[in-house]
């Protein structure tokens, strides 16, 4: 089976040399026991929360509330 790749991404790192290759990110995500989702409120305040996630057929699936 072909490993799934992100459709698009916007790097947060100012230097491309510091970016983690997707293969390494996938390995780390698949091995993780806990997942955290970080977002930003419209007024710029950060928001971080734990989310449930599972890996199925090489892809990560999460559950969250769209209003949270």
C-alpha positions as CSV (number, residue, x, y, z in Angstrom):
1,X,0.0,0.0,0.0
2,X,1.2,3.5,-0.8
3,X,1.8,5.7,2.2
4,X,-0.4,8.8,2.2
5,X,1.2,12.2,2.0
6,X,-0.2,15.6,3.0
7,X,-2.0,17.4,0.2
8,X,-0.6,20.7,1.2
9,X,1.3,22.3,4.0
10,X,2.5,25.7,5.1
11,X,5.8,25.4,7.0
12,X,6.0,27.4,10.2
13,X,9.8,27.2,10.3
14,X,11.6,30.2,8.7
15,X,14.4,28.0,7.4
16,X,13.6,25.0,5.2
17,X,16.7,23.2,6.6
18,X,14.9,22.9,10.0
19,X,11.8,21.2,8.6
20,X,11.2,17.5,9.5
21,X,10.8,15.2,6.5
22,X,7.3,13.9,6.3
23,X,8.5,10.3,6.6
24,X,10.1,11.1,10.0
25,X,7.0,13.1,11.1
26,X,4.7,10.1,10.2
27,X,7.0,7.7,12.1
28,X,6.8,9.9,15.2
29,X,3.0,10.5,15.0
30,X,2.4,6.7,14.5
31,X,4.5,6.0,17.6
32,X,2.9,8.6,19.8
33,X,0.5,7.7,22.6
34,X,-0.9,11.2,23.1
35,X,-1.9,13.9,20.6
36,X,-2.4,17.6,21.1
37,X,-4.1,20.0,18.8
38,X,-2.8,23.6,18.8
39,X,-4.9,26.4,17.2
40,X,-5.2,30.2,17.5
41,X,-8.4,32.1,18.4
42,X,-9.5,34.9,16.0
43,X,-8.0,37.4,18.5
44,X,-4.6,35.7,18.4
45,X,-4.8,33.8,21.7
46,X,-3.3,30.3,21.5
47,X,-5.5,27.3,22.3
48,X,-4.1,23.8,23.0
49,X,-6.1,20.6,23.8
50,X,-5.6,16.9,23.8
51,X,-7.5,15.0,21.1
52,X,-8.2,11.3,20.5
53,X,-6.4,9.9,17.4
54,X,-5.8,6.6,15.7
55,X,-3.7,5.5,12.7
56,X,-5.6,3.4,10.1
57,X,-4.1,2.4,6.8
58,X,-1.3,4.9,7.1
59,X,-3.5,7.9,7.9
60,X,-4.3,9.7,11.1
61,X,-7.9,10.1,12.1
62,X,-8.9,12.4,15.0
63,X,-12.1,13.3,16.8
64,X,-13.0,16.8,18.0
65,X,-15.9,19.1,18.3
66,X,-16.1,21.7,15.5
67,X,-17.3,24.3,18.0
68,X,-14.5,23.6,20.5
